[in-house]
Amino acid sequence: MIQRSQTGYPHRMQAQPRLASIPPLPALLGAIVSVQGGAALAKHLFAVLGPTGTVGLRIGLSALVLLIAFRPPLHKLTAAQWRAIVPYGVVLGGMNLVFYLALSRIPLGLAVTLEFVGPLGIAVFGSRRGIDLAWAVLAAIGIALIAPWKGGSVDPVGALLALGAGAFWGAYILIGGRVSRLVPGGAAVATGMLFAAIAVLPISIATGGFAQLTAGRVLAGLGVALLSSAIPYTLEMSALNALPARTFGILMSLEPAVAALAGRIFLGEVLSPAQWLAVALVIAASTGSTLTGRRAAPTPAVEACDAVAIEP
């Protein structure tokens, strides 16, 4: 999805000249739509490559694109930087792998909603303020509405995998906070994605995920990589340079709804009224946490932006 730092904004990059003229609100909304469109396209590949093959193809191509775009000076990285970047990349790869496994079992909108619990949990964890507890309870109610015992229509393994992806996202935010202080944004993303590929590709190969690979499917994988990584990363960095933190956070909180709509339009996934209510509750919790959070504290959306190149 990106690089959102627990301690604030990631390293701010200069927007690409061609994107500098895009107003920040359309840029950020475009980034959100791009990410979810990439996830929908990825799900279409599951039938032939499986989730492990698809995530391996997406991350491998994303790493290649980002390494070419940012050309990180790998030979100049210090031991401290390597110690931060390697686990950062491994967690990034694990998050994407677990998310795609979840996506193979449950609708896109529900997978993103459950995954969003990770950054939301980081935002309110350890707080003793009643308002933060209220947002956590609101999100928990939303999760309960998605839980398999509410109608039995949601795959329990898929739901658990989506929550696991959220846990990876929370870990990614915490590790990303350290990485953002040690390595410039573009270099961190590109190098992190390289190690994500190193972690995921052996799994993709071992599970036979590339057995049905063709030139056309590689091209589709490149589309997933661009939609899920390069394009939204560039657009979000452009928006970050112009939008207030809370505006950015509120708009990013809409991601579960955009995911649900993308699932409906591109995948034909229909959510029940209770599941739409769950999506709305998690969005409300994330938005409320952003609005009421202390200025020194991270918001789910800003943290999420710490991983523009990562979000599944």
C-alpha positions as CSV (number, residue, x, y, z in Angstrom):
1,M,0.0,0.0,0.0
2,I,3.1,2.8,1.1
3,Q,5.1,3.9,4.0
4,R,3.4,5.4,6.9
5,S,5.5,6.1,10.0
6,Q,4.4,5.7,13.5
7,T,6.2,8.9,14.4
8,G,4.7,11.1,11.7
9,Y,5.1,11.6,8.0
10,P,7.5,9.5,6.1
11,H,10.4,11.2,4.3
12,R,8.8,13.7,2.0
13,M,9.8,13.3,-1.6
14,Q,9.5,15.7,-4.5
15,A,6.5,14.8,-6.7
16,Q,7.3,13.7,-10.2
17,P,7.0,16.8,-12.5
18,R,4.1,15.2,-14.5
19,L,2.2,14.6,-11.3
20,A,3.0,17.9,-9.6
21,S,0.1,19.6,-11.3
22,I,-2.5,17.1,-10.0
23,P,-4.5,18.7,-7.1
24,P,-3.9,16.8,-3.9
25,L,-7.5,15.6,-3.3
26,P,-7.8,14.0,-6.8
27,A,-4.3,12.6,-6.4
28,L,-5.1,10.9,-3.1
29,L,-8.4,9.6,-4.2
30,G,-6.7,8.3,-7.4
31,A,-4.2,6.5,-5.2
32,I,-6.9,4.8,-3.2
33,V,-8.8,3.7,-6.3
34,S,-5.6,2.5,-7.9
35,V,-4.7,0.3,-4.9
36,Q,-8.1,-1.3,-4.8
37,G,-8.3,-1.7,-8.6
38,G,-4.9,-3.5,-8.4
39,A,-6.3,-5.8,-5.7
40,A,-9.3,-6.6,-7.9
41,L,-7.1,-7.3,-10.9
42,A,-4.9,-9.5,-8.7
43,K,-7.9,-11.6,-7.6
44,H,-8.7,-12.3,-11.3
45,L,-5.3,-14.0,-11.5
46,F,-6.0,-16.3,-8.6
47,A,-7.8,-18.8,-10.9
48,V,-4.6,-19.5,-12.9
49,L,-1.7,-18.5,-10.6
50,G,-3.3,-18.9,-7.2
51,P,-2.8,-16.4,-4.4
52,T,0.9,-17.3,-3.8
53,G,1.8,-17.1,-7.5
54,T,0.0,-13.8,-7.9
55,V,1.6,-12.2,-4.8
56,G,5.0,-13.5,-5.9
57,L,4.6,-12.0,-9.4
58,R,3.2,-8.7,-8.1
59,I,6.0,-8.2,-5.5
60,G,8.8,-9.4,-7.8
61,L,7.7,-6.9,-10.5
62,S,7.0,-4.2,-8.0
63,A,10.6,-4.6,-6.7
64,L,12.0,-4.4,-10.2
65,V,10.0,-1.3,-11.0
66,L,10.9,0.5,-7.8
67,L,14.5,-0.4,-8.0
68,I,14.7,1.1,-11.5
69,A,12.7,4.2,-10.5
70,F,14.6,5.0,-7.3
71,R,18.0,3.3,-7.9
72,P,18.8,3.0,-4.1
73,P,22.5,3.0,-3.3
74,L,22.6,-0.5,-1.8
75,H,26.4,-0.4,-1.6
76,K,26.3,2.7,0.6
77,L,23.8,1.4,3.2
78,T,25.2,1.1,6.7
79,A,24.9,-2.0,9.0
80,A,22.2,-0.1,11.0
81,Q,20.3,0.6,7.9
82,W,20.4,-3.0,6.8
83,R,19.3,-4.2,10.2
84,A,16.2,-2.0,9.8
85,I,15.4,-2.6,6.2
86,V,15.6,-6.4,6.1
87,P,12.9,-7.1,8.7
88,Y,10.9,-4.2,7.2
89,G,10.9,-6.0,3.8
90,V,10.2,-9.4,5.3
91,V,7.2,-8.0,7.2
92,L,6.0,-6.2,4.0
93,G,6.2,-9.5,2.1
94,G,4.4,-11.4,4.8
95,M,1.6,-8.8,5.0
96,N,1.0,-9.0,1.2
97,L,1.1,-12.8,1.2
98,V,-1.3,-13.3,4.0
99,F,-3.6,-10.6,2.6
100,Y,-3.8,-12.4,-0.8
101,L,-4.5,-15.7,0.9
102,A,-7.3,-14.0,2.7
103,L,-8.5,-12.4,-0.5
104,S,-8.8,-15.8,-2.1
105,R,-11.4,-16.7,0.5
106,I,-13.4,-13.6,1.3
107,P,-14.6,-10.5,-0.6
108,L,-12.2,-7.6,-1.1
109,G,-14.2,-5.1,0.9
110,L,-14.3,-7.4,4.0
111,A,-10.6,-8.3,3.6
112,V,-9.6,-4.6,3.6
113,T,-12.0,-3.8,6.4
114,L,-10.5,-6.5,8.7
115,E,-6.9,-5.6,7.7
116,F,-7.6,-2.0,8.6
117,V,-7.8,-3.1,12.3
118,G,-4.0,-3.3,12.3
119,P,-3.2,0.4,11.8
120,L,-6.3,1.4,13.8
121,G,-5.0,-0.7,16.7
122,I,-1.6,0.9,16.6
123,A,-3.3,4.3,16.7
124,V,-5.2,3.6,19.9
125,F,-3.0,1.0,21.6
126,G,-1.8,2.0,25.0
127,S,-4.0,5.1,25.1
128,R,-5.9,5.7,28.4
129,R,-8.3,8.2,26.9
130,G,-12.0,7.2,26.9
131,I,-12.5,8.5,23.3
132,D,-9.8,6.1,22.0
133,L,-11.4,3.2,23.8
134,A,-14.7,4.2,22.2
135,W,-13.2,4.0,18.7
136,A,-11.7,0.6,19.5
137,V,-15.1,-0.7,20.6
138,L,-16.7,0.7,17.5
139,A,-14.2,-1.1,15.3
140,A,-14.7,-4.3,17.4
141,I,-18.5,-4.1,16.7
142,G,-17.7,-3.9,13.0
143,I,-15.5,-7.0,13.2
144,A,-18.2,-8.9,15.1
145,L,-20.7,-8.2,12.3
146,I,-18.3,-9.8,9.8
147,A,-17.5,-12.7,12.1
148,P,-18.6,-16.1,10.7
149,W,-21.1,-16.7,13.4
150,K,-23.1,-13.8,12.1
151,G,-25.0,-15.6,9.3
152,G,-22.2,-18.1,8.4
153,S,-21.5,-16.5,5.0
154,V,-17.9,-15.5,5.7
155,D,-15.1,-18.0,5.5
156,P,-13.6,-18.2,9.0
157,V,-10.0,-19.0,7.7
158,G,-10.2,-16.0,5.3
159,A,-11.4,-13.7,8.1
160,L,-8.5,-14.8,10.4
161,L,-6.0,-14.4,7.6
162,A,-7.3,-10.8,7.0
163,L,-6.9,-10.1,10.7
164,G,-3.4,-11.6,10.4
165,A,-2.6,-9.3,7.5
166,G,-3.7,-6.4,9.8
167,A,-1.3,-7.6,12.5
168,F,1.5,-7.6,9.9
169,W,0.4,-4.1,8.9
170,G,0.7,-3.0,12.5
171,A,4.2,-4.5,12.7
172,Y,5.1,-2.9,9.4
173,I,4.1,0.5,10.8
174,L,6.2,0.1,13.9
175,I,9.2,-1.1,11.9
176,G,8.6,1.5,9.2
177,G,8.9,4.3,11.8
178,R,12.5,3.3,12.4
179,V,13.3,2.8,8.8
180,S,11.9,6.3,7.9
181,R,14.4,7.8,10.3
182,L,17.3,6.0,8.8
183,V,16.7,5.7,5.0
184,P,15.1,8.2,2.6
185,G,11.6,7.3,1.5
186,G,12.2,6.1,-2.1
187,A,15.3,4.1,-1.2
188,A,13.5,2.5,1.8
189,V,10.5,1.4,-0.3
190,A,12.6,0.0,-3.2
191,T,15.0,-1.9,-0.9
192,G,12.2,-3.1,1.3
193,M,10.3,-4.4,-1.7
194,L,13.5,-6.2,-2.8
195,F,13.6,-8.1,0.5
196,A,9.9,-8.7,0.4
197,A,10.4,-10.4,-3.0
198,I,13.3,-12.5,-1.6
199,A,11.0,-13.6,1.2
200,V,7.9,-14.4,-0.9
201,L,9.3,-15.7,-4.2
202,P,10.6,-19.1,-2.8
203,I,7.1,-19.7,-1.4
204,S,5.5,-18.8,-4.8
205,I,7.9,-21.2,-6.6
206,A,7.5,-24.0,-4.1
207,T,3.7,-24.0,-4.3
208,G,3.8,-24.1,-8.1
209,G,2.4,-20.6,-8.4
210,F,4.4,-19.9,-11.5
211,A,3.6,-23.1,-13.3
212,Q,0.9,-21.5,-15.5
213,L,2.8,-18.3,-16.1
214,T,2.5,-16.8,-19.6
215,A,3.6,-13.6,-21.3
216,G,0.0,-12.3,-21.0
217,R,-0.2,-13.1,-17.3
218,V,3.2,-11.4,-16.7
219,L,1.8,-8.3,-18.3
220,A,-1.3,-8.6,-16.1
221,G,1.0,-8.9,-13.1
222,L,2.9,-5.8,-14.2
223,G,-0.5,-4.0,-14.2
224,V,-1.1,-5.2,-10.6
225,A,2.3,-4.0,-9.6
226,L,1.8,-0.6,-11.1
227,L,-1.7,-0.1,-9.8
228,S,-0.8,-1.4,-6.3
229,S,2.6,0.1,-5.9
230,A,4.3,2.6,-8.2
231,I,1.2,4.7,-9.2
232,P,-0.4,5.0,-5.7
233,Y,3.0,5.6,-4.1
234,T,3.8,8.5,-6.4
235,L,0.2,10.0,-6.0
236,E,0.2,9.7,-2.2
237,M,3.6,11.4,-1.9
238,S,2.3,14.2,-4.1
239,A,-0.8,14.6,-1.9
240,L,1.3,14.4,1.3
241,N,3.2,17.5,0.3
242,A,0.0,19.6,0.2
243,L,-2.7,18.1,2.4
244,P,-2.9,18.5,6.2
245,A,-2.3,15.3,8.1
246,R,-5.9,15.0,9.3
247,T,-7.4,15.5,5.9
248,F,-5.1,12.9,4.5
249,G,-6.1,10.5,7.4
250,I,-9.8,11.0,6.9
251,L,-9.6,10.3,3.2
252,M,-7.5,7.3,3.7
253,S,-10.1,6.0,6.1
254,L,-12.4,5.6,3.2
255,E,-10.3,2.7,1.8
256,P,-12.6,-0.1,3.1
257,A,-15.6,1.5,1.3
258,V,-13.6,1.9,-1.9
259,A,-12.5,-1.7,-1.7
260,A,-16.1,-2.9,-1.2
261,L,-17.2,-0.9,-4.2
262,A,-14.3,-2.2,-6.3
263,G,-15.2,-5.8,-5.3
264,R,-18.8,-5.1,-6.4
265,I,-17.9,-3.5,-9.7
266,F,-14.9,-5.6,-10.8
267,L,-15.5,-8.9,-9.1
268,G,-19.3,-9.1,-8.6
269,E,-18.9,-9.4,-4.8
270,V,-22.1,-8.5,-3.1
271,L,-22.0,-7.6,0.6
272,S,-24.9,-8.1,3.0
273,P,-26.4,-5.1,4.8
274,A,-24.7,-6.2,8.0
275,Q,-21.4,-6.4,6.2
276,W,-21.8,-2.9,4.8
277,L,-22.6,-1.7,8.3
278,A,-19.4,-3.4,9.5
279,V,-17.4,-1.5,6.8
280,A,-19.1,1.8,7.9
281,L,-18.3,1.2,11.6
282,V,-14.6,0.6,10.9
283,I,-14.4,3.7,8.7
284,A,-16.1,5.7,11.4
285,A,-13.6,4.4,14.0
286,S,-10.7,5.2,11.8
287,T,-12.0,8.6,10.9
288,G,-12.8,9.4,14.6
289,S,-9.4,8.3,15.7
290,T,-7.8,10.6,13.1
291,L,-9.9,13.6,14.2
292,T,-9.5,13.1,17.9
293,G,-5.9,11.8,18.0
294,R,-3.2,13.9,19.6
295,R,-1.1,15.7,17.1
296,A,2.0,13.8,18.2
297,A,0.3,10.5,17.9
298,P,0.1,8.5,14.6
299,T,-3.2,8.2,12.7
300,P,-4.1,5.0,10.8
301,A,-4.1,6.8,7.5
302,V,-0.8,8.6,7.9
303,E,0.8,5.3,9.1
304,A,-0.8,3.6,6.2
305,C,0.9,6.0,3.9
306,D,4.1,4.7,5.3
307,A,3.5,1.8,3.0
308,V,2.4,3.1,-0.3
309,A,4.2,0.5,-2.2
310,I,3.0,-2.2,0.0
311,E,-0.6,-2.2,0.5
312,P,-2.1,-5.3,-1.1
